């Protein structure tokens, strides 16, 4: 009996050890992708292999511009829900008008970057994994290497640039959409004018509140890009492998975003 327990414990420890090693290897691969991408962005022109600006702009359009409608709808809805819950809670203390403070800080610090990150992860992160995974299955990545084209420079660097540029901009758009949703409901429920709502919001908010959300969005953009492309490069097993990799990319990206947001919030608000 004792030997059986020891064997079971050894198997469990071995599984934990393998999982830890795989996790460390994955994070090491993320770091390698960042370093190599930065290398090609900075030194590519001197080696006559610059990162294509047209590819980065195309990714900006796909990641940012094409995602604005769904970002607006969901951010507006989040603003309305925050207003509903805030008014319902503060009504017990006769302080309904203070809901503007809660909406302004919650949106700029948390919900704006978080909703944007989750939406872009589900929309663009999955597309990245599927596109690169399909290229791996069709041996297009090998063809790029044969032609002397570095896959990281050609595929990863433009995506990383686009994420770093567009995520903060889309986050600002999300902030405005959520604040507008809160303003509309406060106007209907409390009779608070839009001008008064805006004055109170800008009076409560500081530059640090907005910058905190934008800093998070930069981190979220890096997470989405790295998780998407790394899972795409790791595809094996044909079409089924592409599907599994795409699902894994979305789940991991959203999980990392939520965990990073929690850590970011904890250390910045101590």
C-alpha positions as CSV (number, residue, x, y, z in Angstrom):
1,X,0.0,0.0,0.0
2,X,2.8,2.4,0.9
3,X,4.6,1.6,-2.3
4,X,1.4,2.3,-4.3
5,X,1.0,5.7,-2.7
6,X,4.6,6.6,-3.3
7,X,4.3,5.6,-7.0
8,X,1.1,7.7,-7.3
9,X,2.8,10.6,-5.7
10,X,5.8,10.3,-8.0
11,X,3.6,10.2,-11.0
12,X,1.7,13.3,-9.8
13,X,5.0,15.2,-9.1
14,X,6.3,14.2,-12.6
15,X,3.1,15.6,-14.2
16,X,3.4,18.8,-12.3
17,X,7.1,19.1,-13.2
18,X,6.4,18.5,-16.9
19,X,3.6,21.1,-16.8
20,X,6.0,23.7,-15.2
21,X,8.7,23.0,-17.7
22,X,6.3,23.3,-20.6
23,X,5.0,26.6,-19.2
24,X,8.6,28.0,-18.8
25,X,9.4,26.9,-22.3
26,X,6.3,28.7,-23.6
27,X,7.2,31.9,-21.8
28,X,10.7,31.6,-23.1
29,X,9.4,31.3,-26.6
30,X,7.3,34.4,-26.1
31,X,10.4,36.3,-25.0
32,X,12.3,35.0,-28.0
33,X,9.6,36.2,-30.3
34,X,9.6,39.7,-28.8
35,X,13.4,40.0,-29.0
36,X,13.6,38.8,-32.6
37,X,10.7,41.0,-33.6
38,X,12.4,44.1,-32.1
39,X,15.6,43.1,-33.8
40,X,14.0,43.1,-37.2
41,X,12.1,46.3,-36.5
42,X,15.3,48.1,-35.4
43,X,18.0,46.5,-37.6
44,X,16.0,45.1,-40.5
45,X,16.5,48.2,-42.7
46,X,20.3,48.1,-42.2
47,X,20.2,44.4,-43.4
48,X,18.0,45.3,-46.4
49,X,15.2,43.3,-44.8
50,X,12.9,46.0,-43.3
51,X,9.6,45.1,-41.7
52,X,6.9,45.9,-44.3
53,X,5.0,49.0,-43.4
54,X,2.1,48.0,-45.6
55,X,1.7,44.8,-43.7
56,X,1.7,46.6,-40.4
57,X,-1.0,49.1,-41.7
58,X,-3.1,46.2,-43.0
59,X,-2.9,44.5,-39.6
60,X,-3.9,47.8,-37.9
61,X,-7.0,48.0,-40.1
62,X,-7.9,44.4,-39.3
63,X,-7.2,44.6,-35.6
64,X,-8.5,48.2,-34.9
65,X,-10.7,49.7,-37.6
66,X,-12.7,46.6,-38.4
67,X,-13.3,45.9,-34.8
68,X,-14.7,49.3,-33.8
69,X,-18.4,48.5,-34.3
70,X,-18.5,45.5,-31.9
71,X,-16.2,47.4,-29.4
72,X,-18.6,50.3,-29.4
73,X,-21.7,48.2,-28.9
74,X,-20.3,46.1,-26.0
75,X,-18.6,49.1,-24.4
76,X,-21.8,51.1,-24.6
77,X,-23.6,48.2,-23.0
78,X,-21.0,48.0,-20.2
79,X,-21.4,51.7,-19.5
80,X,-25.2,51.3,-19.2
81,X,-24.8,48.3,-16.9
82,X,-22.4,50.1,-14.6
83,X,-24.9,53.0,-14.4
84,X,-27.8,50.6,-13.6
85,X,-25.9,48.8,-10.9
86,X,-24.3,52.0,-9.5
87,X,-27.6,53.8,-9.2
88,X,-29.3,50.8,-7.7
89,X,-26.6,50.5,-5.0
90,X,-26.1,54.2,-4.2
91,X,-29.9,54.8,-4.0
92,X,-29.8,53.1,-0.7
93,X,-27.6,55.9,0.6
94,X,-29.3,58.8,-1.3
95,X,-26.1,59.4,-3.3
96,X,-27.3,58.4,-6.8
97,X,-25.4,61.3,-8.5
98,X,-22.1,59.9,-7.3
99,X,-22.5,57.1,-9.8
100,X,-20.6,59.2,-12.3
101,X,-17.5,58.8,-10.2
102,X,-17.8,55.1,-10.2
103,X,-18.5,54.9,-13.9
104,X,-15.6,57.2,-14.9
105,X,-13.0,55.4,-12.8
106,X,-14.2,51.9,-13.5
107,X,-14.3,52.5,-17.2
108,X,-10.9,54.2,-17.6
109,X,-9.0,52.0,-15.2
110,X,-10.6,48.6,-15.8
111,X,-13.4,47.9,-18.1
112,X,-12.2,49.9,-21.1
113,X,-8.9,48.1,-21.5
114,X,-10.3,44.8,-20.3
115,X,-13.2,44.6,-22.7
116,X,-11.1,45.8,-25.6
117,X,-8.4,43.2,-24.8
118,X,-10.9,40.3,-24.6
119,X,-12.7,41.3,-27.8
120,X,-9.5,41.7,-29.7
121,X,-8.2,38.4,-28.3
122,X,-11.3,36.6,-29.5
123,X,-11.4,38.4,-32.8
124,X,-7.8,38.9,-33.9
125,X,-5.9,36.5,-31.7
126,X,-7.9,33.6,-33.1
127,X,-7.5,34.9,-36.7
128,X,-3.7,35.1,-36.2
129,X,-3.5,31.5,-34.9
130,X,-5.7,30.2,-37.6
131,X,-3.8,32.0,-40.4
132,X,-0.3,31.1,-39.3
133,X,-1.5,27.5,-38.4
134,X,-2.9,27.1,-41.9
135,X,0.4,28.3,-43.4
136,X,2.3,25.8,-41.3
137,X,0.0,22.9,-42.4
138,X,0.4,24.0,-46.1
139,X,4.2,24.2,-45.6
140,X,4.1,27.9,-46.5
141,X,6.4,28.7,-43.5
142,X,9.0,26.3,-44.9
143,X,8.6,28.0,-48.3
144,X,9.3,31.4,-46.8
145,X,12.5,30.1,-45.2
146,X,13.6,28.5,-48.5
147,X,13.2,31.9,-50.2
148,X,15.3,33.5,-47.5
149,X,12.4,35.3,-45.8
150,X,12.5,35.2,-42.0
151,X,9.0,34.2,-40.8
152,X,9.2,36.3,-37.6
153,X,10.1,39.4,-39.6
154,X,7.4,38.7,-42.2
155,X,4.6,37.6,-40.0
156,X,5.2,38.5,-36.3
157,X,6.8,42.0,-36.4
158,X,3.9,43.7,-38.3
159,X,1.4,42.1,-36.0
160,X,3.3,43.3,-32.9
161,X,3.6,46.8,-34.2
162,X,-0.1,46.9,-35.1
163,X,-1.1,45.7,-31.6
164,X,1.1,48.3,-29.9
165,X,-0.4,51.1,-31.9
166,X,-4.0,50.1,-32.1
167,X,-4.8,48.6,-28.7
168,X,-4.4,51.9,-26.8
169,X,-6.4,53.8,-29.5
170,X,-9.2,51.3,-29.5
171,X,-9.1,51.4,-25.7
172,X,-9.7,55.1,-25.8
173,X,-12.6,54.6,-28.2
174,X,-14.0,52.0,-25.8
175,X,-13.7,54.4,-22.9
176,X,-15.7,57.0,-24.7
177,X,-18.3,54.5,-25.7
178,X,-18.7,53.2,-22.2
179,X,-18.9,56.8,-20.8
180,X,-21.5,57.6,-23.4
181,X,-23.6,54.6,-22.3
182,X,-23.4,55.7,-18.7
183,X,-24.4,59.2,-19.7
184,X,-27.4,58.1,-21.7
185,X,-28.8,56.0,-18.8
186,X,-28.0,58.7,-16.2
187,X,-29.8,61.2,-18.3
188,X,-32.9,59.0,-18.6
189,X,-32.9,57.8,-15.0
190,X,-31.6,60.8,-13.0
191,X,-32.3,63.6,-15.5
192,X,-28.6,64.5,-15.4
193,X,-27.7,66.5,-18.4
194,X,-24.9,65.3,-20.7
195,X,-22.9,68.5,-20.0
196,X,-23.1,68.0,-16.3
197,X,-22.2,64.3,-16.7
198,X,-19.1,65.2,-18.7
199,X,-18.1,67.9,-16.3
200,X,-18.3,65.5,-13.4
201,X,-16.5,62.8,-15.2
202,X,-13.6,65.0,-16.2
203,X,-13.5,66.5,-12.8
204,X,-13.2,63.1,-11.1
205,X,-10.7,61.6,-13.5
206,X,-7.0,62.3,-13.6
207,X,-4.4,61.7,-16.2
208,X,-3.1,58.8,-14.2
209,X,-6.5,57.0,-14.4
210,X,-6.4,57.2,-18.2
211,X,-2.7,56.3,-18.5
212,X,-3.2,53.3,-16.2
213,X,-5.8,51.9,-18.7
214,X,-3.6,52.6,-21.7
215,X,-0.6,50.9,-20.1
216,X,-2.7,47.8,-19.5
217,X,-3.8,47.9,-23.2
218,X,-0.2,47.9,-24.4
219,X,0.5,44.8,-22.2
220,X,-2.7,43.2,-23.5
221,X,-1.7,43.9,-27.1
222,X,1.6,42.1,-26.6
223,X,-0.1,39.2,-24.9
224,X,-2.6,38.8,-27.8
225,X,0.1,39.0,-30.5
226,X,2.5,36.5,-28.8
227,X,-0.1,34.0,-27.8
228,X,-1.8,34.1,-31.3
229,X,1.4,33.7,-33.4
230,X,3.1,31.2,-31.1
231,X,0.1,28.9,-31.1
232,X,-0.1,29.3,-34.9
233,X,3.6,28.2,-35.3
234,X,3.0,25.2,-33.0
235,X,0.2,23.7,-35.1
236,X,0.5,20.1,-36.1
237,X,-1.9,17.5,-37.3
238,X,-3.7,19.2,-40.2
239,X,-7.0,20.9,-40.0
240,X,-7.9,19.5,-36.6
241,X,-4.6,20.9,-35.3
242,X,-5.5,24.3,-36.6
243,X,-8.8,24.2,-34.8
244,X,-7.3,23.1,-31.5
245,X,-4.6,25.7,-31.8
246,X,-7.1,28.5,-32.5
247,X,-9.2,27.5,-29.5
248,X,-6.1,27.3,-27.3
249,X,-4.9,30.7,-28.4
250,X,-8.2,32.4,-27.5
251,X,-8.5,30.7,-24.1
252,X,-4.9,31.4,-23.2
253,X,-4.9,35.0,-24.3
254,X,-8.1,35.8,-22.4
255,X,-6.8,34.0,-19.3
256,X,-3.4,35.8,-19.4
257,X,-5.2,39.2,-19.9
258,X,-7.4,38.7,-16.9
259,X,-4.5,37.5,-14.7
260,X,-2.3,40.4,-16.0
261,X,-5.1,42.9,-15.3
262,X,-5.5,41.6,-11.7
263,X,-1.7,41.8,-11.1
264,X,-1.5,45.2,-12.7
265,X,-4.4,46.6,-10.7
266,X,-3.0,45.2,-7.4
267,X,0.4,46.7,-7.8
268,X,-0.8,50.1,-9.1
269,X,-3.4,50.7,-6.4
270,X,-1.5,49.7,-3.3
